[in-house]
Amino acid sequence: MRTGTWSLAFAALICSQCLAAPLSSTAAKPERASLRLPVRKSLVTGGVQRRQVSSTLENTGYQYLVDLEIGTPAQAIELSIDTGSSDIWVYGPGSCTSCLGGVFDPTQSTSSVDDSNLGEFSTSYFDGTAVSGYFIDDTVEFGSATVTGVTLAVATSAATTNRGIMGIGLQGLESSEVKYPEFLDDLASQGFIDTRSYSIYLDDLEAGSGFILFGEIDSTRYSGDLVTLPIIPYTDAAPRLQVEWTYMSVTDNTSETLALTQSTFSYPVAMDTGYTTTVLPVELFNALATAFNVYTDNSGNYLVDCNMPSGYFTFGFGSDPYVSIDVPFSELAVPVPGESGTCLFGFLPQEQSVISFGDTFMRSAYLYYDFDDMTISLAQAA
C-alpha cells in the first residue's frame, strides 16, 4: 500500500492548484405523491453493458437492474436502468439466444396494443449495440402501482447486448420520430407522482441494492445540503442530463489536498447510470493513471491493485450555488471476477465528445432529476 508520499506524484504531473470555497443552497422537500422502485446491483457476466465507454470492458463491471411486471397476465421482466436513454425495450420471442432478464410475449397479454403509428423501433448506442423491433402499449406494474398504456418496444433482434433497457432520460432521446409520452409522463398523468422527477441512490460498492424514487426526495439518504443546479444546454442532437463540472481535487491519507484543476476549469458532464465507469479528460486521466500505477492487460482493460490507499477525490459542480461530492479511492477499484487482487480502474479516458460520470461516481452521490424545472440536485450520499 502506498503511503502519504504518493500524492507528490500529482504535484509533478499537474501544476495547477486552485481550491474553491463551496457555496450551498437547500432544496425544499414538500410532501407529495411518490413511488419507490428498488434497484439491484448485478455483475456484468456476458455481452456488453448498455453504452459501455470502452468495448474492451464489455464483460466487466456492474449494472443496476429493476424488476417490472408487464402485460396481463403479468410477465416478469428484469431491465437495466439507464438515465442516458428514453426508450423502454424488452426482448421478444425468438429475438435472442442468451438474453438475460426474461422475454416478453405480447401475444400472451390481453392488455397489449400495437402502436404501429410510431413506426419501427430501431436504435443504436456508442458501444455498437443495435436493437430493432416494434412498439406496443401495455400495462406495467411495480410495487403497488399499475401503470396503464405505457409505450415500450419489443425487440426482434439485438446485437452485442443481452438485456433489455429501462430508459428514463430526457425527452428527445426516443428512437421514434413521432414523440410519445414517456414513463414519467404516464406516472404523472395517472396520479402516481406530482412532479416529473426521480431521485437515485445506488449506495456504495459493497452494497447490493439501492433505489429510484419517482416524484420525491428521501432526505435520509444524503448528508449536508441537496444543491440544485440547472441542466445545461447540450450542443448536439442528443439531449443529456448534464451539469457543469468545475473542480476536482485529491486528498491523501495524510489529509493533504491537491487541486487538479484551474479556476477556469469547466466541463459539461452527463450523470448517467448507463456507464459503469467515470470518464475524464485524457490529460487528467493519464496523470491519475500514472499516480495510481494503473496498467493495461492484453485486452486493453485499465487495471489497478485492489489494495487502494485511503483518501478521496472531490468533484465540484456549479459556481453559485456550488456543490461537492467526495468519492473514496476504494470506489475506483472494481473487482475483476475470479482474479484475486486485480481490479478495474474506475476512471476511463475520454474517447467521445461527451464526458459522462457513471456508477463509480454516482455511488457516492444522491441525485434528484427534476424534468419539470430542468434541474439536477446533488448531495453527498449517506
C-alpha positions in Angstrom: 0.0 0.0 0.0 1.3 3.5 -0.8 1.9 6.0 2.0 1.1 9.7 2.1 4.1 10.5 -0.1 2.3 9.1 -3.2 0.5 12.4 -3.6 3.8 14.1 -4.6 3.3 12.4 -7.9 0.4 14.6 -8.6 2.4 17.8 -7.9 4.9 16.7 -10.6 2.2 15.8 -13.1 -0.4 18.6 -12.6 0.9 22.1 -11.7 -2.4 24.0 -11.4 -3.7 24.3 -7.9 -6.9 26.2 -7.1 -9.0 25.3 -4.1 -12.6 26.6 -4.2 -14.9 27.6 -1.3 -18.2 25.8 -1.8 -21.5 27.5 -1.6 -24.7 25.7 -0.9 -28.5 26.0 -1.1 -31.0 23.7 0.4 -33.7 22.2 -1.8 -37.2 22.2 -0.5 -38.8 18.9 0.3 -42.6 19.1 0.1 -44.9 16.1 0.8 -46.0 14.7 -2.5 -47.0 11.5 -4.3 -44.2 9.2 -5.0 -43.3 5.6 -6.0 -40.2 3.7 -4.9 -38.6 1.2 -7.3 -35.8 -1.0 -5.8 -32.6 -1.2 -7.9 -30.4 -4.2 -7.6 -26.7 -4.4 -8.5 -25.6 -7.2 -10.7 -22.2 -8.3 -12.2 -22.0 -8.0 -15.9 -21.1 -11.5 -16.9 -21.6 -11.6 -20.6 -22.3 -9.5 -23.6 -21.9 -5.7 -23.3 -23.4 -3.4 -20.9 -25.5 -0.6 -22.4 -23.3 2.3 -23.5 -20.1 1.0 -22.0 -17.4 3.6 -22.8 -14.8 1.1 -24.0 -15.6 -2.0 -25.8 -12.6 -3.7 -24.1 -14.5 -3.6 -20.9 -17.5 -5.4 -22.3 -17.6 -8.3 -19.8 -16.8 -6.5 -16.6 -18.3 -4.1 -14.1 -21.7 -3.8 -12.5 -25.1 -2.8 -13.8 -28.2 -1.8 -12.0 -31.4 -3.7 -12.5 -35.1 -3.2 -11.9 -37.9 -5.7 -11.8 -41.1 -5.0 -13.7 -44.2 -7.0 -14.5 -45.5 -6.3 -17.9 -48.8 -7.2 -19.5 -52.0 -9.1 -18.5 -51.4 -11.6 -17.0 -48.1 -10.1 -15.8 -44.8 -11.4 -17.2 -41.8 -10.8 -15.0 -39.1 -8.8 -16.8 -35.7 -7.6 -15.4 -34.2 -4.5 -17.1 -31.1 -2.4 -16.8 -31.8 1.1 -15.7 -30.5 3.9 -17.9 -30.7 7.7 -17.3 -29.0 8.3 -20.7 -31.7 7.0 -23.0 -35.5 7.3 -23.1 -36.9 4.1 -24.6 -38.1 1.1 -22.6 -37.4 -2.0 -24.6 -37.7 -5.7 -23.8 -36.7 -8.9 -25.7 -39.5 -10.5 -27.7 -39.9 -14.2 -28.6 -37.0 -15.5 -30.7 -35.0 -12.3 -30.5 -32.0 -13.8 -28.7 -30.3 -17.0 -27.7 -28.7 -15.9 -24.5 -30.7 -12.9 -23.3 -31.0 -12.2 -19.6 -33.9 -10.8 -17.6 -36.7 -12.6 -19.4 -38.6 -12.5 -22.7 -41.9 -10.7 -23.1 -44.5 -12.1 -25.4 -47.1 -9.5 -26.3 -49.4 -12.1 -27.9 -49.9 -13.6 -24.4 -51.0 -10.2 -22.9 -54.7 -9.2 -23.2 -53.8 -5.6 -22.5 -51.1 -5.3 -25.2 -52.0 -2.9 -28.0 -49.9 -2.5 -31.2 -48.5 1.1 -31.6 -47.6 1.0 -35.3 -48.2 4.7 -35.7 -44.8 5.2 -34.0 -43.0 3.4 -36.9 -40.4 0.7 -36.4 -38.2 0.6 -33.3 -34.5 0.9 -34.2 -31.8 2.3 -32.0 -28.0 2.1 -31.6 -25.6 3.1 -28.9 -22.0 4.3 -28.5 -20.7 0.8 -27.9 -22.1 -0.6 -31.2 -25.2 -2.1 -29.6 -28.0 -2.1 -32.1 -31.6 -3.1 -31.4 -34.7 -3.3 -33.7 -38.3 -4.3 -33.2 -41.7 -2.7 -32.9 -43.7 -0.5 -30.4 -46.6 -1.5 -28.2 -48.6 0.0 -25.4 -49.2 -2.2 -22.3 -49.6 -2.3 -18.6 -46.5 -2.1 -16.3 -46.6 -3.0 -12.6 -44.0 -2.4 -9.9 -44.6 -2.3 -6.2 -48.2 -1.2 -5.6 -48.5 0.7 -8.9 -50.2 -0.5 -12.0 -49.4 2.0 -14.9 -51.6 1.5 -18.0 -50.8 2.4 -21.6 -47.0 2.5 -21.2 -45.3 2.7 -24.5 -42.4 0.3 -24.9 -40.6 -1.6 -27.7 -40.4 -5.3 -28.2 -37.1 -6.3 -29.8 -37.0 -8.7 -32.6 -33.2 -8.6 -32.9 -30.3 -7.1 -30.9 -26.6 -7.1 -31.4 -23.9 -7.1 -28.8 -26.2 -7.0 -25.8 -28.2 -9.5 -23.7 -30.5 -7.4 -21.5 -33.3 -5.0 -22.1 -33.2 -1.4 -21.1 -35.5 0.9 -19.0 -34.6 4.3 -20.4 -35.7 7.2 -18.2 -33.7 10.1 -19.8 -34.7 13.4 -21.3 -37.4 13.6 -24.0 -35.9 13.7 -27.4 -33.8 10.5 -26.9 -36.6 8.2 -28.2 -35.8 6.3 -31.3 -39.2 7.1 -32.8 -39.6 10.3 -34.9 -43.1 10.5 -33.5 -42.7 11.6 -29.9 -44.8 9.7 -27.4 -45.4 10.1 -23.6 -42.5 8.8 -21.6 -42.7 6.7 -18.4 -42.6 9.8 -16.2 -45.4 11.4 -18.2 -47.5 8.3 -17.6 -46.8 8.3 -13.9 -47.7 11.9 -13.6 -50.9 11.8 -15.8 -52.2 8.8 -13.8 -51.6 10.5 -10.5 -48.8 8.3 -9.1 -46.4 11.3 -8.8 -47.0 15.1 -8.6 -43.8 16.1 -10.4 -42.0 14.6 -13.3 -38.9 13.8 -11.3 -36.9 11.0 -9.6 -34.1 10.6 -7.3 -31.4 7.9 -7.5 -29.5 6.2 -4.7 -27.1 3.4 -5.6 -25.2 3.1 -2.3 -21.5 2.2 -2.2 -19.6 -0.5 -4.0 -20.1 -3.1 -1.2 -23.9 -2.7 -1.2 -26.1 -4.9 -3.3 -29.0 -2.6 -3.9 -30.3 1.0 -4.0 -33.5 2.6 -5.3 -35.2 5.0 -7.7 -37.8 7.2 -6.0 -40.1 8.7 -8.6 -41.6 12.1 -7.7 -39.8 12.6 -4.4 -36.6 13.1 -2.3 -35.5 10.8 0.5 -33.6 13.1 2.9 -32.4 10.2 5.0 -30.1 9.1 2.1 -27.8 12.1 1.9 -25.8 14.3 4.2 -25.4 18.1 4.1 -27.4 20.2 1.6 -29.1 19.0 -1.5 -27.9 21.6 -4.0 -29.9 22.3 -7.2 -28.1 23.1 -10.4 -29.6 23.8 -13.9 -29.4 21.1 -16.6 -27.1 22.9 -19.0 -27.9 23.0 -22.7 -26.4 20.3 -25.0 -24.6 21.3 -28.1 -25.5 18.4 -30.4 -28.7 16.5 -31.2 -28.7 14.2 -28.2 -30.4 15.7 -25.0 -28.4 14.8 -21.9 -28.9 15.1 -18.2 -25.8 17.2 -17.6 -24.5 19.8 -15.2 -21.4 22.0 -15.1 -18.3 20.3 -13.6 -16.0 23.0 -12.2 -13.5 21.5 -9.8 -11.5 18.4 -8.9 -9.1 17.7 -6.1 -7.4 14.8 -4.4 -6.9 14.3 -0.7 -4.5 11.6 0.5 -4.2 9.6 3.7 -2.3 12.4 5.4 -5.2 14.8 4.7 -3.1 16.7 2.2 -5.3 18.2 -0.5 -4.1 19.0 -4.0 -6.3 20.7 -6.6 -6.2 19.1 -10.0 -8.0 21.8 -12.0 -7.6 25.5 -12.7 -10.0 28.2 -11.7 -11.3 28.4 -15.3 -12.0 24.7 -15.5 -15.5 23.9 -16.8 -16.9 20.9 -18.5 -20.5 19.7 -19.1 -20.8 16.2 -17.7 -23.7 13.8 -18.0 -24.9 11.9 -14.9 -25.6 8.6 -16.5 -26.3 5.2 -14.9 -25.7 3.6 -18.4 -21.9 3.9 -17.8 -20.2 1.6 -15.3 -17.2 4.0 -15.1 -16.4 7.7 -14.9 -14.9 9.4 -18.0 -12.2 12.1 -17.5 -10.3 14.3 -20.0 -7.4 12.4 -21.4 -4.6 14.5 -19.7 -6.3 14.3 -16.3 -6.8 10.5 -16.7 -3.2 10.0 -17.7 -1.9 11.8 -14.7 -4.1 9.8 -12.3 -3.3 6.5 -14.0 0.4 7.3 -13.5 -0.1 8.2 -9.9 -2.1 5.0 -9.1 0.2 2.7 -11.1 -2.6 1.8 -13.5 -1.7 -0.8 -16.2 -3.4 -2.4 -19.1 -3.9 -6.1 -19.8 -3.8 -7.8 -23.3 -7.4 -6.7 -23.9 -6.7 -3.1 -23.1 -8.5 -3.0 -19.8 -7.2 -0.5 -17.3 -6.3 -2.3 -14.1 -5.2 -1.3 -10.7 -4.2 -3.0 -7.4 -7.3 -3.6 -5.4 -5.5 -2.6 -2.2 -6.0 1.1 -2.8 -4.6 3.7 -0.3 -7.0 5.6 1.8 -8.1 9.0 0.5 -10.7 10.5 -1.8 -11.3 12.7 -4.8 -13.5 15.8 -4.5 -15.7 16.7 -7.5 -17.2 20.2 -7.6 -20.1 21.3 -9.7 -21.5 24.7 -10.5 -20.2 28.0 -9.1 -23.1 29.8 -7.4 -24.5 27.6 -6.0 -21.7 25.1 -5.7 -21.8 21.5 -4.5 -19.0 19.0 -4.0 -19.1 15.2 -3.8 -16.3 13.1 -2.2 -15.5 9.8 -3.9 -13.3 7.4 -1.9 -10.4 5.8 -3.7 -11.9 2.4 -2.8 -14.9 3.1 -5.1 -12.5 3.3 -8.0 -11.1 -0.3 -7.6 -13.8 -2.5 -9.1 -13.0 -6.2 -8.5 -12.5 -8.4 -11.5 -14.4 -11.7 -11.1 -12.1 -14.7 -10.4 -9.0 -12.6 -10.2 -7.9 -12.0 -6.6 -6.2 -8.7 -6.1 -6.9 -7.4 -9.6 -9.4 -4.6 -10.1 -10.6 -2.4 -12.9 -9.7 1.3 -12.5 -12.9 3.3 -12.1 -11.8 6.1 -14.5 -11.5 6.0 -18.3 -10.0 8.5 -20.7 -12.4 10.5 -22.9 -12.9 8.8 -26.3 -16.0 10.6 -27.5 -17.1 14.3 -27.2 -19.3 13.5 -24.2 -17.9 13.3 -20.7 -20.1 11.1 -18.5 -19.9 10.3 -14.8 -21.2 6.8 -14.3 -21.6 4.4 -11.5 -18.1 4.8 -10.0 -19.1 8.4 -9.2 -22.8 8.0 -8.7 -22.4 5.5 -5.9 -21.1 8.4 -3.7 -23.8 10.9 -4.6 -27.5 11.3 -4.1 -29.1 12.7 -7.3 -32.5 14.2 -7.9 -33.6 14.8 -11.5 -36.4 17.3 -12.0 -37.8 17.3 -15.5 -40.4 20.0 -14.9 -37.8 22.5 -13.6 -35.0 21.1 -15.8 -32.6 20.8 -12.8 -30.4 18.2 -11.2 -29.8 18.3 -7.4 -26.8 16.7 -5.8 -25.7 15.8 -2.3 -23.2 13.5 -0.6 -24.7 10.1 -0.3 -25.3 9.0 3.3 
